[in-house]
Amino acid sequence: MDKINLTLIGGYGGMGRVFTRFFKANGCSVTIAGPTEKKGKAVAEEFGVTYLKDNVKACENADVVVVTVPIRFTNEVIKEVAPHVKPGALLMDLTSVKQEPVELMKKHSQNGVEVVGCHPVFGPRVGGVEGQVFVLTPTEKGRWFDWLKKILEDNKAKIVESTPKEHDHAMAIVQGLTHYTYISLGKTFRELGFNVKESRKFSSPIYDLMLDMIGRIVGQDPSLYAEIQMSNPEIPKIHAEFLKSAKELAETVKEKDEKAFINVMTASAKHFGDTESAMGRSDKAINALVYELKKLNALVGKKVCVKHIYSGVMHYGEVKEVEPENLVIADGGVERKLKLSNIRLTSRSETKEYRREKYGVSARDYSILTPASADAEFISKLIERLFDVFQVEVKDVYAGDKIPEGMQSICLGVTQFRDNLKQSDESLTSFFNKVGWSLR
């Protein structure tokens, strides 16, 4: 297949940016379109794609047209662009509601246009499709459906095929009820005048997880969440059933009817099914909350590199203290307090690259005498792994004149960090001497 010309209507929004990056990385020639010229041009420059202000013009020669605009604009944009998508092309959307958008794409498209309704069941904070659920609701399964499914599978997305109606019913619970419950809890805290931050002093692991999920939902774009609640025709009856169940349970508690309460929990567990697996997965989530905390506590007095998970800013320094919610590190006499929930420990390779850029490196050669049977490449990899250096390479192996019989001279080029030159040199010299490898 020739290079695909793909247009994203709204390719400069949150999800638009995710899929601009995704489709370009998968070999498409990408154009983003939409009326917000300043933002569109900035995103086009950032990703090296084309920007057009005119939605219709952007669609006319496209092999694939993707509508990725806020839900409230989706139907209007579909009506605008669908008639201009050329026969033999693909028209798809990335909206969390499927019945009406799919009907409109089919209704307003020319004959020969393939229509696939799509819903990536994740937000822009996730950043990519790997491991994420992607629902496809095709009106037919043509060549474009096969193409889309393949690139998603190649990028390790979890594909779910569905009808638009089945999708909307499932999402009324998966998104609608879930968001509604957490937003209601957030509102309840506010109405009670409850101090959420202070309550963490008394929290159980499950409560901590719940607070994080509430904060995750209420801290995001309220317009998006309002659209999800109000655009899915299945949601009102789900809300009604939830409120009915909550009211009945409240009455059971009020009447102190322990038997009825136990029956509710027992019946719910039976309907839920595999509660053991649910406990196992939630145990993993709970353990993850404390694992990094324990790891950081073990690193007090040592140097670490951490990365802010949202801004990408990195910090390197000595761990001075690990508080319940903060990490205190010091670099060059300056202490920084970083919120634990917003950072992660970086990988070894990330840390090395950051230190190389921040402090610089210096190269030094070490010539050592080893038994002739010693593997020079293995030694270099061992030293690079065990010591605080940027890189080690074998520059020369010599077993000629002036080298004792049965021995060899290995010249190692060691690139060291400038912020740790003295300690690094002392550690390496001590190591060579202790294993009996004479320095030449």
Buried (B, 14 or more C-beta within 10 A) or exposed (E): EEEBBBBBBBBBBBBBBBBBBBBBEBEBBBBBBBEEEEBBBEBBEEBEBBBBEEBBEBBBEBBBBBBBBBBEBBBEBBEBBBEBBBEEBBBBBBBBBBBBBBBBBBEBBBEEBBBBBBBBBBBBEBEBBEEBBBBBBBBEEBEBBEBBBEBBEEBEBBBBEBBBBBBBBBBBBBBBBEBBBBBBBBEEBEEEEEEEEEEEEEEEBEEBBBBEBBBEBBEBEEEBBBBBBBBBBBBEEBBEEBEEEEEEBEEBEEEEEEEBBEEBEEEEEEEEEEEEEEEEEEEEEBEEBEEBBEEBEEBEEEBBBBBBEEEEEBBBBBBBBBEEEBBBBBBEEEEBEBEBEBBEBBEEEBBBBBBBEBBEBBEBEBBBBBEEEBEBEEBBEEBBEEBBBBBBEBBEBEEEEEBEEEBBBBBBBBBBBBBBBEEBBEBBEEBBEEEEBEEE
